[in-house]
Every structure is written in C-alpha cells, then in structure tokens.
Amino acid sequence: MKYTQLGRTGLKVSRLTLGTMNFGPLTNEPDSHTLMDAALDAGLNFFDTANTYGQSVGRGRTEEILGTWFTQGGGRRDKVVLATKVYGSMAPHGEATWPNHDRLSALSIRRAVEASLKRLQTDHIDLYQFHHIDRQTPFEEIWQAVDVLVQQGKILYAGSSNFPGYKIAQANETARRLGSYGLVSEQCLYNLAARDAEMEVVPAAQDYGLGVIPWSPLHGGLLGGVLRKEGEGSRRTGGRAAAELAKPGVRAQVQAYEDLLDKHGLEPGEVALAWLLSRPGITAPIVGPRTAGQLESALRAVELELSGEVLDALDEIFPGPGPSPESFAW
C-alpha cells in the first residue's frame, strides 16, 4: 500500500479509503468485520463512515459495526485513521427530527460526537467531517464547538463533505481569523464521469491545503464495466448507473470507455480508480467493497500506472470542465 499526507497535516493515510456505507444494510456484521480485517492486512488504514449510515436497518448501525470490530483488539483502533460525519438527522426512519438533533449548531455537534464515540466504542475520532453545509449556523459557532472538542481530545481534525468551493474558503478564512486550524479535507463526488469538482472544489482544496477524498469513484458502477456485465448477464443495472445510462449519449460514452480499456487489456474499475489517483490534489478515493474480490481489485489500482495514451483517450471520452475561471470566463 502507498501512503500520503492528508492535506497540509502530518497525518499519513493510505491512498485508498475504506468506505463503510454498505455495512449493515447490504453487508452483515461478520462479513463487514472480515472485509475490515482484509483491508487492514493490506495496509489500508483510512476508514470512513458517518453517524447516519445504516439507514434501512437503523441510523448509527454502521458505526456500531465498526465499534464491535475495534473491541476485538489486535491494535485495530490504533492502526486506523477513523473518519466519521455529522449533520444529518438521527431520528428513527419515518419520525420527525427533534429540534437541535441535526445540522451543525454547537449543541448538535456536541451531542453527535458523544453519540458517535459511544457507538464506535472509542475515545476519539481522528477526522470529524461536516456532511453538508449548514446555512443556519455561522462558522464562528462551528469552530468554537470544534476547538472545544479538540481541546478535550475527542476529535483531532475537522473536514468537510459536499462543500462548494466558496464554502471551503469561507470556513477556512473564518478559522484563520479565530486562530483555529480549519478544514483539512473535503469529501466530494468526483470521478471520470462527474468532473464538476475540478471547476471550484478541487482548486479551493488545493489552495487551502485540504486533502480531497472522492466518493463514488465508479459513479455507482457506471465505470466498473457495467455494459460488459450487462452483456454477460451477470449484473442488473440499478441506482446511479441506471439513471446515467438513461441519459442521451452516456451509453455511447461508456461503450467507448469499455472499448478503450478492452483494447489495452485493462479492467474498468481499476482504471477509474487509477485515474483519480493520478489527479492533482487527490488523497484517497473511497472504495466500498462488498466482497474480497472487489477489495483486491481496488488494491491493484493503487499500483496501476496509466500511460499518456490512455489518459489522453480518457479525457476525450469524459472531458472535464477545463481550468477555472477560463473555462467559463471566455
């Protein structure tokens, strides 16, 4: 496994992040534990979750699964850089959210941290991420809450998720004014088929020293050989991949993508990850394997070096927005 520093921090993380959103709803607890053991054995030390994960089986269930894994010992907790998130409602499905039980008020953050620590069965969270912007809470209040938690040793770093570029700037300029450390990472949707982050988010992250942690690197399976699997009858397309394939021109793009990789003897999912790893400012894409084979494929992507010919061809198939602001200024 290769490692890099998370943004401007001295924290070393693996070039892949283990995403745990499937743990509970799609992957049972024993299988989730097996996958985490395999990831750790392979040197993958960066694990990402959120307090709301577990949805259909109960919000918070995913954190609980990580917590029971940590209690098995063997240095599991010490070896993992643990990232979780705060913002969403933790009310049971179908029930209304009680006031101050979601978003990013100082009270909500305090309550959410304590609850996550209990579920995770740990005394601290390494990277505490804001899952969404809060239009109702000023950053002065958010940083006050974060600084208290850092002083208490309950969190070490703060990050953002799904922030636009201007909010990254606003958050860190407020932190600078207050003498706080500010955001150290941004978790955003970014992949070959969804390159909008290149317009503002990635440049803002680079300028402010944030590591970029892309989620959905295969765009819901669209970039994982979806047409090949359809042809083999081995997979029924659903979710984001199905919605994207229904758009005019997207199926032709994906076909061109798969044809290119067939020509070079490359696996689509591994190429999608390797492409992200080659991009400036990218720390560690989030992978969410459900099987040992999927984890092994992701690990191979870390070692995959794409040729200039392949990279150029990928840009032709999935062109990005271009440099900002030139791409929209003239």
N, C-alpha and C positions, 0 to 999 in steps of 0.2 A: 504494500500500500504506500502511496505517496501522501505527503502531508504539506500543508501550507499554513500560514498565519491567517487568523480571522481578521480581515481588515487591518486597521492600524494597531491592533492589540499584539501582545506577545503570545497569545493563545494559539497552540498548534492543533489543527483539526485535519482529519482525513479528507481527501479530495472527493469523497462521496459522503452524503448524509443519509443515514438510515431513517426513512420516513415510516411512521408507525400508525398512520390513519386507519389502515385496514385491521389493526389489532383489536379484536373484539367483534366488530360487525362481520368481517369476512374471514379472519384468521383466529382460530380459537387460542386460548391461553397457552396450552402446551406447545403448539406449533409456533406461536409467537416467541416463546422462550427459546425454542430450537433455532429460529432464524436469528435472534439476537446473539446467541452463542456463536453461531457460524460467522456472523458479521464481525464480532469481536475477535474471533480466532484469525480472521483475515486481515486484522489490523484496522478495521473501520471503527473509529472512536467517537464519531459525531452522530448523536441520536436526536431526532426532532419529534415533538409531539405537541399537543395543545390540550387545554383543560376541557374543551368541548368535544374532543374526539371520543367516539364510542356511540355516537348518535343513536342508531336503531336499537342498541342494547343498553343505552343509558349514557348520557354525557358524563365524562370522567372515567369511564371504564378503561380506556386505553392507558391513561396514567396509572390506574390500579394494576394493570398487567405489567407495566414497567416496574412498578414498586415491588411486586412479588418476585420479579426476576432479580432485582437488586438484593433482596433479602437472602438469596441463595449463596451470597458470599463470593469467594474466589476473586476478590478485587474488582468485581463487576462495576460497582459505583465509581470507584476511584479511577478506573480506566476510561470511563465515558464522559465526554463533554455533553452535558444534558441541556437540551433546549426545549422550553415549552412556551405557551402563549396565553395571553389574557385579552379579553374584550367581550366575547360572546356570552349570551345568557346560559346559565347552568340550570335553568328551570326544567323540570321533567317535561318530556315531549307532550305538547298539547296544553301545557299550563302557562299562564301569563307570568312574565318576569316581574318579580317584586322590585320596587324602586331601589336603586344603588346596588343591584346584583348583576350588573353587566357594565360595559363601557370602561372608561379609564379614570374615573374620579379617584382621589386618594383613598377614599373608603373602599371602593370596589377593588382597587389594586391590592390593598392590604388584605381584604377578605379572600381574594382569589389566590394570592400567594400562599396563605396559610392552608387553604384547602388543597392546593396542588402539592405542597410539601407533605401533607398527610397521605394523600393518595399515592404519591411517588415513594413514600417511606424513606425520605432523605432529609438532611438538614439544610440543604441549599440547592439552588438552581443556577447552573452556570450561565445560561443565556436566557433572559426573560424577554419575550417578544410581544409587542403590541400587534394583535392580529388584524387590526384595521384602524384607520384614523378615527378619532373621536371629535366630531365637530362641536361638541358641547363643553369640552374640558380644555382649558388653556394648558400649554406645555409647561408653564411655570408650576402648576399644580402637579402635573405628571412627574416632572423632575424632582420636585420636593419629595414625593412618595418614593421614587426610585432611590434617591440618595439615602433616605432613612433605611430602606431595605438593604442597600449595600453596606451601610454602617453596621447594621445588625448581622451581617454575614449571611443573609437569606438569599440574596442574588449577587452575582458577580458582574455581569454585563447586561446591557439593555439593547434590544434590537427592534426593528420594525418589520411589518409584513403587509404587503399590498398598499404601500405608501406611494403616492405620486412624488415626482422629483421635488416639487416646491415644498412639500411637507417634510421631506428629509432635510432640506435646507432650513426650514423654519424650526424644526426640532433641534437641530444641532446649533443653530445660531442662538436659540434661547438657552441651550445648555452652556454654551460658551460664555454667555453673559452672566449666568448664575454660578459659573465655576464647576459645573457638572461635566462628567466625561462624555455624555451624549450617546447617540446610537453608534453601534459598532458593526451592525449588519442590517441588510434588507433582504427579506424573503419575498420573491415575486414570481409571477408567471413569466417564464422565458424559455423558449425553445426554438427550433428551426422554423416551425410553422406559426409561431407567435413571437415576433421580434419587436413589438412596440416598446419594450423596456429599454431598447437601445436609444430611443429618442431623448428621454429625460432621466429615467430612473437610474440606469447604469452610469451615465456621466455624473449625476449628482452623488451617487455612492462612491465613485472613484475620487471625486474632488474632496469629499468629507471623510475619506478613509474608512468606508464601510465595506465589509465583505458582502458579496452577492450570493445568495443561496436560492437558485432557481427551483421552483416547484413545477410539477407536471412536465418533466423533461421530454417525455414521449408524447405529450399532448393527448393524454387519455388513451394511449395505444395507437394513435394515428401514425406515429413514426416508428412503430415497433414491428413493421411487416404486416400491417393489417390486411392488405389486399392478398398477399401470399397466403395468409391464414384463412381468409375467406375462400380462396380457390381450393385450398386443401380440405375445406370443411371442418377445420379444427377450432374455429372460433366464430362466434356470432357477435357481430359488431354492435356495441352499445355505448351509451354515455357520450362523452365529448367527441370520440372518434366518429360515431354515427352522425352526430349533429354536423360535424365538419364535412364529412363525406357528402352530405346532402346539399352543400353549398356549390353553386356553379363553379367549375374549374378546379375545385380542390381534389377531386378524384384523379383528374389528369396530372396534377402536381404530384400526388402521392405515387401514382404509377410511374412517373418519370424518376422519382426518388428511388423507388424499389428497383427499377430497371438499371439505374446507375450503379447501385450497390451490388446487384447481381453480376454486372459486368466486371466489377473489381473483386468479387468474391468476399464481400463484406456483409455483416449482419446489421439490419436496420437499427435495432435498438441500441446496439453498441456504438454505431456511428453517431446517432443522435446525442448520446452522452459524451462521446469523444469530441464532437463539435463544440458542445457547451464548454468542456474543459479547456478547449483551445482559445476561448474568447477572453478578451481583456477584462480583468476585474472579477472574474468568476471564481468563487471559493470552492463550492461543493454542491453539485446538483443533488436534489433529494430523490432517492430511489425507494420505491415501496414494494419490494419483492414479496410474493406470496408463496414462493417455492424456493428450494435450494438452487435449482437450475437458473431461476431468474436472478438470484443473487450472484451466482458465478458469472453470468453474462455481464452484469453490471461491473463486476470487478475486472473483467477483461478489458472493458472500455477505458479504464484508467491507464492501461499500458498501450492503448491503440494510438498510433501517430498517423494522422490523415495526411495524405500527400497534397501538395499545392493544387494538383489537377482535380482531386476530389473536392477540396474546399472551394475552388472556383466554381465547379459544377453545382455544388450545393447552393452557393449564392445565386446562381442563375435560376435554379428551381424555386428557391424560397428567398427572394430578395428582401433585404432589410430596409428600414426606413431611410437609411443614409445618415450622415452626420447632422447633428443639431447645432445651430439653427439653420444651417444652409439648406437642408432638405425641405424646409417649409418657408424659408425666407425669400428664396429666389430660385 
